């Protein structure tokens, strides 16, 4: 069988059962950039919706084929604005220059590099569009706790008997009205991730919230951040979209979790209810 074309965009049937795209609320849709009449912007192995007011993705959804991942270098791939999208709705290097903010991938670069070599290479390059990037502190990526956040997808593939080694992930920033402004840009301090997978033919979805307390002054300092497992319904209260009904039904946190004041952060991957 020959591969005639590189597949573009998030595949809602990737898991063998329907796990579709988020649906923007009315306010979310009115704030979303439209491309060719749609608020969904497609890339290789992922799709996203982009906020005009915040200039970051509202949501990013991506597919991971764990059995076909390729180890590709990130060397010599520039971060660039997507030429299909008006520049004024994208946050670029002007935010990250000469400070401690890193360009952080929302859809993880390594998650996207799968399939035939040409397809994996295109996904690798596509991951560097600024539409898939949000600011993170420079020590965020080196932190033990962020290691937990960054390894969620790896953990489900390693620790759970996932059908066909396939996972779909939804992630992005939470836009809060009191996010600190730096260089004219409101910096998200919370991020979410919902991971969907199938075990013995049954769809499951585990949702997580990362809270960063950024102290933005003359110097950029990271106060502290914590990772919580939350329900899909709780994530919806924080964002301007709804998750597909199938993911609500598949929520592994179906038993009501403690409210925010009583809930404990995850200390290790072993604390996760898959």
C-alpha positions in Angstrom: 0.0 0.0 0.0 1.4 3.4 -1.0 1.0 6.6 1.0 -0.4 9.0 -1.6 -0.8 12.1 0.6 0.1 13.4 4.0 -3.0 13.3 6.2 -3.7 16.8 7.6 -5.5 17.6 10.8 -6.8 15.8 13.9 -8.5 12.5 13.0 -11.7 12.1 15.1 -11.9 8.3 14.4 -8.2 7.7 15.1 -9.0 5.5 18.1 -11.4 3.4 16.2 -14.3 5.0 18.0 -15.6 8.5 17.7 -13.7 11.0 19.9 -14.2 14.3 18.0 -13.1 17.9 18.2 -14.0 20.4 20.9 -17.0 22.6 20.1 -16.5 26.3 20.7 -19.1 28.2 22.8 -20.7 31.2 21.2 -18.2 33.5 22.9 -15.3 31.2 22.0 -16.4 31.1 18.3 -16.7 34.9 18.1 -13.1 35.2 19.4 -11.7 32.5 17.1 -9.7 33.1 14.0 -11.4 31.7 10.9 -9.4 30.1 8.1 -11.3 29.2 4.9 -14.6 29.7 6.8 -13.7 27.4 9.7 -12.5 28.0 13.2 -10.5 24.7 13.0 -7.0 25.2 11.7 -5.4 21.9 10.5 -1.7 20.8 10.6 0.0 17.4 10.2 -1.4 15.2 13.0 -3.1 18.0 14.9 -5.7 20.8 14.7 -6.4 23.9 16.8 -8.6 26.9 17.3 -6.8 30.3 17.8 -8.0 33.1 20.0 -7.9 36.6 18.3 -7.9 38.4 21.6 -5.3 36.3 23.5 -3.2 35.3 20.4 -2.7 31.7 21.7 -4.6 28.5 20.9 -7.9 28.0 22.6 -7.5 24.3 22.1 -5.1 21.9 20.3 -6.1 18.3 19.5 -3.5 15.8 18.3 -3.2 12.1 17.5 -0.3 9.9 18.6 0.5 6.6 17.0 2.8 5.1 19.7 3.8 2.2 17.4 5.0 4.4 14.6 6.9 7.2 16.4 10.1 8.4 14.8 13.0 10.0 16.7 13.6 13.2 14.7 15.9 16.1 15.5 14.5 19.6 16.2 17.8 21.2 15.0 17.5 24.0 12.5 13.7 24.2 12.6 12.7 27.8 13.2 9.7 29.0 15.2 7.6 30.9 12.7 4.2 32.5 12.4 1.7 30.6 10.3 1.5 32.5 7.0 -2.2 31.4 6.6 -3.2 33.3 9.7 -3.2 37.1 10.1 0.0 38.0 11.9 -1.8 40.3 14.4 -3.5 37.2 15.9 -0.2 35.4 16.6 2.3 35.9 19.4 5.9 35.5 18.1 9.5 36.1 19.0 8.7 39.6 20.2 7.4 38.1 23.5 10.4 35.7 24.0 13.4 37.8 23.2 15.9 38.6 26.0 14.0 37.2 28.9 13.4 33.9 30.7 10.3 32.8 28.8 10.6 29.7 26.7 8.6 28.8 23.6 6.6 25.9 24.9 4.9 23.4 22.6 1.2 22.7 23.3 1.0 19.6 21.1 4.3 18.0 22.0 6.7 17.8 19.2 7.7 14.2 19.9 4.0 13.1 20.0 3.5 14.3 16.4 6.5 12.6 14.8 5.0 9.4 13.5 4.1 7.7 10.3 6.1 7.5 7.1 9.3 9.5 7.2 8.1 12.4 5.1 4.8 12.7 7.1 6.7 12.6 10.4 9.1 15.3 9.2 6.3 17.5 8.1 4.6 17.1 11.5 7.9 17.9 13.2 8.1 21.2 11.3 4.4 22.0 11.8 4.8 21.8 15.6 7.0 24.9 15.5 4.3 27.3 14.2 3.7 29.9 16.9 0.0 28.9 16.8 1.1 25.8 18.8 3.3 27.7 21.2 2.7 29.3 24.6 5.2 30.9 27.0 6.7 28.8 29.8 9.3 29.6 32.3 12.8 28.6 31.3 13.1 26.1 34.2 9.6 24.8 33.6 10.9 22.1 31.2 13.7 21.0 33.6 11.5 20.7 36.6 10.6 17.3 38.2 7.0 18.3 38.5 6.8 19.5 34.9 8.5 16.2 34.0 5.2 14.6 35.3 3.2 16.9 33.1 5.4 16.4 30.1 5.3 12.6 30.5 1.5 12.1 30.7 1.3 10.8 27.2 4.3 8.5 27.6 2.8 7.2 30.9 -0.5 6.1 29.4 1.3 4.3 26.6 3.7 2.6 29.1 1.3 1.9 32.0 -2.0 1.1 30.3 -2.8 -1.7 27.9 -3.8 0.8 25.2 -5.4 -0.7 22.1 -3.1 -0.3 19.1 -0.8 2.1 21.0 -3.0 5.0 19.8 -3.8 8.0 21.9 -5.6 11.3 21.2 -4.8 14.4 23.3 -6.6 17.7 23.8 -4.6 20.5 25.4 -4.1 24.2 25.7 -4.0 27.2 28.0 -6.7 28.4 30.4 -7.4 32.1 29.8 -8.0 33.9 33.1 -9.1 37.5 33.3 -6.3 38.2 35.9 -3.4 36.7 33.9 -0.4 38.9 34.3 0.5 41.1 31.3 4.1 41.1 30.0 5.1 43.1 26.9 1.5 43.7 26.2 0.6 39.9 26.3 -1.5 38.2 29.0 0.6 35.2 30.0 -1.5 32.0 30.8 -0.7 30.5 34.2 -2.9 27.4 33.8 -2.9 24.7 31.2 -5.1 21.7 30.7 -4.8 18.3 29.0 -7.3 15.5 28.3 -6.0 12.2 27.1 -8.3 9.8 25.3 -7.5 6.1 24.6 -9.1 2.8 24.2 -8.6 -0.3 26.5 -10.2 -3.6 25.4 -12.5 -1.7 23.1 -13.6 0.8 25.8 -13.0 4.5 25.4 -11.4 6.2 28.4 -10.5 9.9 29.0 -8.3 11.3 31.8 -8.1 15.0 32.3 -5.5 17.2 34.0 -4.9 20.8 35.1 -1.5 22.4 35.5 -1.5 25.6 37.6 1.5 27.9 37.4 1.8 30.9 39.6 3.9 33.3 37.5 5.3 36.3 39.2 5.9 38.8 36.5 7.9 41.8 37.5 11.2 43.2 36.2 12.5 39.7 36.5 10.4 36.7 35.6 10.2 34.3 38.4 8.4 31.0 38.8 6.6 30.8 42.1 5.3 27.2 42.0 3.0 25.0 39.9 1.0 21.9 40.6 -0.7 19.2 38.5 -4.1 18.0 39.4 -6.3 15.2 37.9 -9.7 16.7 37.3 -13.0 15.8 35.6 -13.7 16.7 32.0 -16.7 18.7 33.3 -14.4 20.8 35.5 -12.1 21.6 32.6 -15.2 22.8 30.6 -15.9 25.4 33.3 -12.5 27.0 32.7 -12.5 27.1 28.8 -14.6 28.5 26.0 -15.6 25.1 24.4 -17.2 21.8 25.2 -15.7 18.4 24.9 -17.5 15.7 22.9 -20.2 13.8 24.8 -18.2 10.6 24.2 -15.3 12.0 26.3 -17.6 12.9 29.1 -19.0 9.4 29.2 -15.4 8.0 29.1 -14.1 10.2 32.0 -12.0 8.1 34.4 -12.6 10.7 37.1 -16.4 10.0 36.9 -16.5 9.8 40.6 -16.7 13.4 41.8 -13.2 14.5 42.8 -12.6 16.8 45.7 -13.2 20.5 45.2 -10.2 22.7 44.6 -9.6 23.6 48.2 -9.4 20.0 49.3 -7.8 18.3 46.3 -4.2 17.3 46.5 -1.8 17.7 43.6 -0.3 14.7 41.9 3.1 13.8 43.3 3.9 11.1 40.8 2.5 9.3 37.7 1.4 6.5 40.1 -1.3 8.8 41.5 -3.1 9.0 38.2 -6.5 7.2 37.8 -6.3 5.9 34.2 
